[in-house]
Amino acid sequence: QVQLVESGGGLVQAGWSLRLSCAASGSIFSIDTMGWYRQAPGKQRELVAISVGDNTNYADSVKGRFTISRDNAKNTVYLQMNSLKPEDTAVYYCRADATVRAGYRYLEVWGQGTLVTVSS
């Protein structure tokens, strides 16, 4: 099975930075879209940033502060988070569309999440 493992979360003060990593492992043939989502306490899960092809997209709330990047050779996606705000506090989840064989359907895979807590 393909699995995603996030890392890099923690407790930081407002204005600080963190970099999240998400590494895909398993019998991976190809990965297409990779992205980051987050879910704050009592809130719905929301898209933070996504990388597809040569394009990236960000939630309005993180534009100018967060940057998504990929190392395709390592099947890894990163989220550089600068100027963190208390509102960024959430569990951050990695998502990827992956297939294990040529011609197989791409399936979405989710990581277990990593907690980011930003204090005032």
Steps between C-alpha positions, in 0.01 A plus 500: 500500500603856438527706813582858587682606813500862610756654730617839619210619709540643844434790734628841395434863576320731264735633236721193499544250218462129450559268210279197462608197303297219353670194359317242294612141524393161375465352156459831324497521125400861464374790706306782343341757725641564846359742749454611856178532693432602855230458755471731797303407812130523427560584135468322169806373323620755246748514217817687587718451193511269203756414236392356167725499199677832484224677687450578864202642680450634850222586733456874527580485869855373438598676179830678537589305813496132401684332215443151369784320325580149384794272456357252255807279509432444870121497471495772759302820532581786733311788648709793611295703745623848585351773715280252678186624667288347775232446237735254330469261792368173362583145413662508159440211263685403189309371201623337181350344193703187436496188291694178550508382139489646154142525385361459850259752636640780710377487856518765763717423800504689828761532766431468870544869567747711693396754761601863469429722798570872483485696822444874533 
